[in-house]
Amino acid sequence: MEPLTERELTVLRYLQGTMSNLEIASTLYVSVNTVKTHVKNIYRKLHAGRRREAVERARELRLL
């Protein structure tokens, strides 16, 4: 598995909750497109199709 970057790990932690991409972007002081890119990379690296699946996979891998 390709490792997640520090920023992707940060975004992944926020994906556990109920925050939208816009809220995550505001919290991290980045654009929504940047968050979407990180989320897309997280899904690809964790072989996940959606948010919940990515979080579950990350927990299995002890990334969260």
N, CA, C and O of each residue as an XYZ file, in Angstrom:
256
protein
N       0.830     -1.185      0.000
C       0.000      0.000      0.000
C       0.872      1.245      0.000
O       1.875      1.317      0.711
N       0.483      2.211     -0.796
C       1.179      3.493     -0.837
C       0.832      4.269      0.437
O      -0.342      4.406      0.779
N       1.855      4.778      1.141
C       1.567      5.472      2.407
C       0.838      6.804      2.190
O       1.006      7.468      1.167
N       0.039      7.163      3.166
C      -0.649      8.453      3.140
C       0.313      9.544      3.590
O       1.162      9.321      4.453
N       0.172     10.724      2.995
C       0.975     11.865      3.423
C       0.437     12.386      4.754
O      -0.656     12.014      5.182
N       1.204     13.235      5.389
C       0.753     13.834      6.653
C      -0.555     14.593      6.459
O      -1.454     14.512      7.296
N      -0.660     15.322      5.365
C      -1.870     16.103      5.120
C      -3.063     15.191      4.852
O      -4.175     15.474      5.298
N      -2.835     14.093      4.123
C      -3.909     13.144      3.884
C      -4.367     12.513      5.197
O      -5.562     12.290      5.391
N      -3.446     12.230      6.084
C      -3.808     11.691      7.400
C      -4.637     12.696      8.189
O      -5.581     12.321      8.884
N      -4.284     13.966      8.080
C      -5.044     15.017      8.754
C      -6.471     15.060      8.219
O      -7.428     15.109      8.992
N      -6.613     15.042      6.900
C      -7.941     15.066      6.278
C      -8.707     13.805      6.676
O      -9.902     13.868      6.964
N      -8.029     12.675      6.693
C      -8.660     11.410      7.066
C      -9.246     11.477      8.470
O     -10.325     10.937      8.715
N      -8.558     12.126      9.384
C      -9.082     12.270     10.754
C     -10.396     13.048     10.754
O     -11.314     12.729     11.509
N     -10.477     14.059      9.910
C     -11.717     14.840      9.821
C     -12.833     14.049      9.149
O     -14.010     14.293      9.416
N     -12.478     13.108      8.284
C     -13.490     12.306      7.598
C     -14.254     11.407      8.561
O     -15.350     10.948      8.241
N     -13.690     11.152      9.732
C     -14.366     10.328     10.736
C     -15.648     10.976     11.231
O     -16.606     10.292     11.591
N     -15.653     12.287     11.244
C     -16.801     13.014     11.786
C     -17.825     13.320     10.727
O     -17.909     12.647      9.699
N     -18.598     14.340     10.990
C     -19.689     14.704     10.087
C     -19.393     15.966      9.279
O     -20.285     16.518      8.634
N     -18.147     16.418      9.315
C     -17.804     17.651      8.604
C     -17.864     17.439      7.092
O     -17.477     16.391      6.575
N     -18.358     18.459      6.407
C     -18.376     18.433      4.948
C     -16.987     18.811      4.428
O     -16.130     19.272      5.182
N     -16.786     18.609      3.139
C     -15.512     19.018      2.545
C     -15.283     20.516      2.724
O     -14.155     20.950      2.958
N     -16.340     21.297      2.617
C     -16.234     22.747      2.797
C     -15.792     23.081      4.222
O     -14.933     23.940      4.422
N     -16.370     22.414      5.198
C     -15.997     22.655      6.596
C     -14.560     22.231      6.873
O     -13.836     22.914      7.597
N     -14.149     21.110      6.302
C     -12.759     20.658      6.468
C     -11.820     21.679      5.838
O     -10.802     22.037      6.430
N     -12.157     22.146      4.649
C     -11.332     23.134      3.960
C     -11.194     24.411      4.789
O     -10.100     24.963      4.903
N     -12.283     24.870      5.356
C     -12.248     26.079      6.183
C     -11.377     25.882      7.415
O     -10.626     26.776      7.804
N     -11.481     24.720      8.020
C     -10.690     24.423      9.219
C      -9.201     24.382      8.902
O      -8.381     24.844      9.695
N      -8.850     23.827      7.741
C      -7.445     23.665      7.364
C      -6.899     24.852      6.558
O      -5.727     24.866      6.182
N      -7.748     25.834      6.300
C      -7.358     27.016      5.526
C      -6.842     26.655      4.140
O      -5.818     27.168      3.689
N      -7.572     25.758      3.470
C      -7.262     25.385      2.091
C      -8.556     25.436      1.288
O      -9.637     25.616      1.850
N      -8.443     25.279     -0.026
C      -9.644     25.302     -0.862
C     -10.372     23.963     -0.794
O      -9.802     22.940     -0.414
N     -11.628     24.001     -1.167
C     -12.429     22.775     -1.219
C     -11.818     21.817     -2.240
O     -11.826     20.604     -2.028
N     -11.296     22.341     -3.336
C     -10.674     21.482     -4.348
C      -9.458     20.749     -3.793
O      -9.207     19.599     -4.153
N      -8.709     21.405     -2.925
C      -7.564     20.755     -2.295
C      -8.029     19.598     -1.419
O      -7.438     18.518     -1.440
N      -9.083     19.826     -0.652
C      -9.629     18.757      0.195
C     -10.123     17.617     -0.681
O      -9.870     16.452     -0.376
N     -10.820     17.934     -1.763
C     -11.323     16.894     -2.658
C     -10.178     16.068     -3.240
O     -10.301     14.852     -3.382
N      -9.080     16.712     -3.572
C      -7.910     16.000     -4.092
C      -7.339     15.067     -3.034
O      -6.998     13.922     -3.332
N      -7.232     15.554     -1.794
C      -6.741     14.701     -0.708
C      -7.675     13.511     -0.493
O      -7.215     12.382     -0.320
N      -8.977     13.761     -0.504
C      -9.957     12.687     -0.295
C      -9.843     11.657     -1.419
O      -9.868     10.452     -1.168
N      -9.720     12.130     -2.643
C      -9.578     11.218     -3.783
C      -8.333     10.342     -3.619
O      -8.375      9.139     -3.875
N      -7.227     10.954     -3.190
C      -5.985     10.199     -2.976
C      -6.140      9.196     -1.829
O      -5.630      8.078     -1.906
N      -6.834      9.593     -0.780
C      -7.082      8.694      0.361
C      -7.874      7.480     -0.110
O      -7.522      6.345      0.213
N      -8.941      7.712     -0.870
C      -9.759      6.613     -1.379
C      -8.920      5.662     -2.232
O      -9.015      4.442     -2.099
N      -8.103      6.239     -3.106
C      -7.274      5.422     -3.996
C      -6.287      4.583     -3.199
O      -6.143      3.385     -3.443
N      -5.612      5.208     -2.255
C      -4.579      4.517     -1.483
C      -5.168      3.465     -0.544
O      -4.523      2.452     -0.271
N      -6.378      3.692     -0.050
C      -7.006      2.742      0.861
C      -7.956      1.784      0.131
O      -8.597      0.940      0.759
N      -8.042      1.921     -1.196
C      -8.926      1.084     -2.005
C     -10.358      1.170     -1.483
O     -11.019      0.157     -1.253
N     -10.814      2.395     -1.306
C     -12.146      2.652     -0.781
C     -12.960      3.431     -1.818
O     -12.410      4.163     -2.640
N     -14.260      3.258     -1.760
C     -15.134      3.957     -2.689
C     -15.886      5.121     -2.074
O     -16.404      5.987     -2.779
N     -15.940      5.129     -0.731
C     -16.647      6.210     -0.053
C     -16.019      6.484      1.305
O     -15.126      5.774      1.766
N     -16.515      7.523      1.911
C     -15.964      8.024      3.166
C     -15.946      6.972      4.273
O     -14.905      6.719      4.879
N     -17.083      6.372      4.528
C     -17.187      5.378      5.608
C     -16.239      4.209      5.372
O     -15.591      3.728      6.301
N     -16.162      3.760      4.134
C     -15.281      2.651      3.779
C     -13.816      3.025      4.017
O     -13.036      2.207      4.503
N     -13.448      4.253      3.677
C     -12.079      4.720      3.890
C     -11.747      4.762      5.376
O     -10.657      4.360      5.782
N     -12.676      5.244      6.183
C     -12.457      5.327      7.629
C     -12.331      3.927      8.229
O     -11.459      3.679      9.062
N     -13.202      3.018      7.805
C     -13.134      1.642      8.306
C     -11.809      0.984      7.941
O     -11.184      0.319      8.767
N     -11.390      1.178      6.696
C     -10.119      0.597      6.226
C      -8.954      1.199      7.006
O      -8.028      0.483      7.388
N      -8.994      2.496      7.241
C      -7.926      3.161      8.004
C      -7.855      2.625      9.429
O      -6.769      2.467      9.986
N      -9.002      2.350     10.008
C      -9.023      1.783     11.368
C      -8.436      0.383     11.374
O      -7.693      0.022     12.287
N      -8.771     -0.419     10.344
C      -8.206     -1.763     10.236
C      -6.686     -1.718     10.148
O      -5.990     -2.568     10.702
N      -6.187     -0.704      9.437
C      -4.740     -0.546      9.239
C      -4.083      0.235     10.388
O      -2.884      0.515     10.362
N      -4.896      0.580     11.394
C      -4.438      1.345     12.548
C      -3.818      2.704     12.186
O      -2.839      3.151     12.784
N      -4.434      3.335     11.183
C      -4.034      4.692     10.815
C      -4.824      5.715     11.627
O      -4.437      6.880     11.721
N      -5.931      5.268     12.209
C      -6.771      6.126     13.057
C      -6.880      5.515     14.433
O      -7.543      6.075     15.306
